[in-house]
Amino acid sequence: MEKDGEGAERPQDPFAEPSQLLRAREAYEIAETAGVPLEGNQLRLSFLRWEIRISHPDLKMEVPDFLDNFVIKLLALLYLANARAVPLANQWVPYRELKDGLFYVKSFSDTVEDRLRRRFGDDLEAMRSACLALGGREVEQGDLGMVLNTFPRLPLLFIAWRGDEEFPPSARILFDASATSYFNAFELRMLCGELVGRLIGLADGRLQAPPLP
């Protein structure tokens, strides 16, 4: 916590630290470690099927309207600031196996995976359609498996199983084993919560993704 002029504590700006880290580095170095193209002084950061442009060193953002919210803009800066140029491990792991994942696993299960299950456990076609609208691709996992390419080098695998007479519906989100080279466990929970909220919003008709070009 920081203190204001009267000594009262105020929350620290979550953008401050990643912004400071990014301004202290060269744009080409950020581009290399994050796996993003650099066009002049602009970092072209892909997210799902869109692109966020961030100029360096002033960090001004050009964000598509569909993505323009606090969480995504913060995650975009954190991704660029944290990236370590680690290649994909090509090994899917559950949240609890990530570094520090056990600390947040109950919250992740209750507020992210269970929310996904409650909405889509009996409506896999709606989940498929919502994932496709975000640029996802279908894979052979569970009764429905969809891979969403979020930021570069950070794919997520969403899996859902229908219920039957013995087992209720279930849903999981798996991560490449390299994921914590880009986000910590708390930030990955933020990312997944944002995506699940958007999938549900699309399925319920409260959100509408722009059409593909």
Secondary structure as UniProt FT lines:
FT   STRAND          2..3
FT   TURN            5..6
FT   STRAND          9..10
FT   TURN            14..15
FT   HELIX           16..23
FT   HELIX           27..34
FT   STRAND          38..39
FT   TURN            40..41
FT   STRAND          42..47
FT   TURN            48..49
FT   STRAND          50..55
FT   TURN            56..58
FT   STRAND          61..62
FT   HELIX           65..67
FT   HELIX           70..82
FT   STRAND          92..94
FT   HELIX           95..97
FT   TURN            99..100
FT   HELIX           101..108
FT   HELIX           109..113
FT   HELIX           114..120
FT   TURN            121..122
FT   HELIX           124..133
FT   TURN            134..135
FT   STRAND          137..139
FT   STRAND          144..149
FT   TURN            152..153
FT   STRAND          155..161
FT   STRAND          170..176
FT   TURN            177..178
FT   HELIX           179..181
FT   HELIX           185..204
//
